[in-house]
Amino acid sequence: MMFLATLPRELWTEVLPGGLTLIHLACLGDNVAAAATLLASGLAANSRDDFGRSPAHWAAQYGQALVLEVLC
């Protein structure tokens, strides 16, 4: 979660190239604390990237079981 502390909060909602959001990246990187913090701050767990994948898709594809629990 340290990377979140270095980013201004207004950047947490930015959409990155490919339609990715920080919650997508937290799920991809198995960063449970960051995913929980982003969800608590109001980021949508069902946001979709340019290919229609949600953060849960990324977590499942890469076997991030704890992040999936947080998303559920």
C-alpha positions in Angstrom: 0.0 0.0 0.0 3.0 2.3 0.2 2.6 3.4 -3.4 -0.8 4.8 -2.5 0.7 7.0 0.2 3.0 8.6 -2.4 0.1 9.5 -4.8 -2.2 12.4 -4.3 -5.7 11.1 -3.6 -7.1 12.7 -6.7 -5.0 10.5 -8.8 -6.5 7.3 -7.4 -9.4 7.6 -9.8 -7.3 8.2 -12.9 -7.9 5.8 -15.8 -4.6 4.6 -17.2 -3.9 3.5 -20.8 -5.9 0.4 -21.6 -8.7 1.5 -19.3 -6.9 0.2 -16.2 -7.4 1.8 -12.8 -5.3 1.5 -9.7 -7.7 -1.2 -8.4 -6.9 -3.3 -11.5 -3.2 -2.9 -10.8 -3.6 -3.7 -7.1 -5.5 -6.9 -8.0 -2.9 -7.9 -10.6 -0.1 -7.3 -8.1 -1.8 -9.2 -5.3 -1.8 -6.1 -3.2 -4.6 -6.8 -0.7 -4.1 -3.7 1.4 -4.1 -1.4 -1.6 -7.2 -3.1 -3.0 -9.0 -2.8 0.3 -8.0 0.9 0.7 -9.1 1.7 -2.9 -12.5 -0.1 -2.4 -13.0 1.7 0.9 -12.3 5.1 -0.8 -15.2 4.4 -3.2 -13.4 3.0 -6.3 -15.7 0.7 -8.3 -14.8 -2.9 -8.0 -16.7 -3.6 -11.2 -14.9 -1.1 -13.4 -13.9 -2.5 -16.8 -10.7 -2.1 -18.7 -10.7 -1.7 -22.5 -11.0 -5.4 -23.0 -14.0 -5.7 -20.6 -12.0 -7.2 -17.7 -12.8 -6.2 -14.1 -10.4 -6.2 -11.2 -11.8 -9.6 -10.2 -10.9 -10.9 -13.7 -7.3 -9.8 -13.2 -7.1 -11.3 -9.7 -8.6 -14.6 -10.8 -6.4 -14.9 -13.9 -3.3 -14.5 -11.8 -4.4 -16.6 -8.8 -4.7 -13.8 -6.3 -7.2 -15.5 -3.9 -6.9 -13.0 -1.0 -7.6 -10.1 -3.3 -10.7 -11.9 -4.7 -11.9 -12.3 -1.1 -11.5 -8.5 -0.6 -13.4 -7.8 -3.8 -16.3 -10.0 -2.7 
